[in-house]
Amino acid sequence: MASLELIEVRKAYGAATVLDGVSLSMETREFLAFLGPSGSGKSTLLRVIAGLETADGGEVRLGGRRIDQLPPGDRGVAMVFQHYALYPHMSVRDNMAFGLRNAGVAKGEIGRRVLEAARVLEIEPELDRKPAQLSGGQRQRVAIGRAIVKQPQLFLLDEPLSNLDAALRMRTRVQLAELRNRVDAAFIMVTHDQAEAMTLADRVAVIHDRRIQQVGPPMEIYARPANVWVARFVGSPAMNVAPVELLDGESGRASVRLGDGSQVDTRVPRAGLAGAGPLQIGLRAESVRVTGAGAGTTDARVELVERLGDRTLVYARLSDGQALTGEDRGASRVQAGDIVGLHMEGAAAHLFAPDGSGRHPVESTA
């Protein structure tokens, strides 16, 4: 049985539509990430599920039960906010127990749940301390613990790591990954951080322009983006996207020409592309290898070099002005102003139709 079902959920604030017919289902104990830019509607969707916002249409079902007409406390969900929202005058123990006391849970049961959550989150020594005495990571774990004690069917995490510094964010990310294996519940996390989504989630729902653009396992979205927007948004650096002309040919695979005259032979099926209109090619930076001038698919002038240790990103421009990002070895000697060759790996190229939809390479049978 699906843990959560969203059926044509709609939400508007006055004339501004925020969610436009969003449908989605997730399984019990699945970890799903809502990934998208600011203003895409991902946090609003989370708040609709939690009952903190009222949908204008559609249904929300949890475990087969319709919950969108229930008050937040009766929905079987628990939310962890971006800002920890801890009571500063209460101890960690009392912060975690507060909601259970209001719900009339027996004192002994409250104590048991709080101790168990503290053990899972490794904050037992902090139970009698106040929030001001804790680090940011500890406070975040207390906020998660307050959700755990409710024993929900579904955890809703609203950018839970965004207030932490980079090193602490990485450690807490690992702790979240471990937590989901200890708790018998599903998780939805809202984030604009691709690394969080790609690391933690079983599936990612990419949200943009009021709708879900694509849902799938992280690497499927990276390797086979549904449209040009997803291709540019998911991945760092962004996928290279450039206009191309489809070349005549009898091969079942499409060959295309870039604006500078260079040709790329792809493994994208040609069927349905001829006569469709202007096309764009998509290539990840790792599929555009830097070579010596004259030794690649085409030559380009280097504008910027970004040295990342294990690899070097080279930002270059073709003779027609088209910008491309390529990749070189970590010890690259390339400098801004150099003329370099760029070898475009046609087998890894994608093509995007005039409507932006993706066409992807078929796997080699060799």
KAZIFEN-V384573 format. One line per field, one symbol per residue. ss: DSSP state (~ for helix, > for strand, _ for the rest). phi: phi as a letter, one per 30 degrees, with the letter a starting at -180 (. if undefined). burial: # if it has 24 or more other ideal C-beta (glycine too) atoms within 12 Angstrom, else .. A space follows every 50 residues. Layout:
ss=???
phi=???
burial=???
//
This chain:
ss=_>>>>>>>>>>>>__>>>>>>>>>>>>___>>>>>______~~~~~~~~~ ______>>>>>>__>>_____~~~__>>>>__________>~~~~~~~~~ ~~____~~~~~~~~~~~~~~~__~~~___>~~~__~~~~~~~~~~~~~__ ___>>>>>_______~~~~~~~~~~~~~~~_____>>>>>>__~~~~~~~ __>>>>>>__>>>>>>_~~~~~~___>~~~~~~______>>>>>>>____ __>>>>>>____>>>>>>>_________>>>>>_~~~>>>>______>>> >>>>>>>___>>>>>>>_____>>>>>>>_________>>>>>>_~~~_> >>____>>>_>_____
phi=.ddbbcbhdbabcidcdcbbidbabbceidcccccldeidjddddddddd jdbcddajbbbbhicdbdccdedcdibbccddcehddddcdeeddddedd dddiddedddedddddddddchbedcecccedccdedddddddddddddd hddbcccchdcdccdedddddddddddddddccdacbbbdaccddddddc ddbbcdcahibddableedddddbddadddeddcjbddedbbdbcdddlc ddcdcbbdddjdcbcccdedeicdidkdcbcbbdedcbcdbdeiccdaca cdcabcccjdabcccbbdddjddbccbbdececdbejdcbcbccdedcdc bbdedjddbcddddcd
burial=.#####..###......#########...########..########### #.###..######...##...#..########.###....########## .........#..##..##.##.#..##.#.#..#.############### ############.#....#..##.##..##..#.##########.##### ########.#######.#..###############.##########.... ..######.#.#######.#..#.....#############....##### ###.##.....#######...#######...#.#...#########.### ###..######.....
//
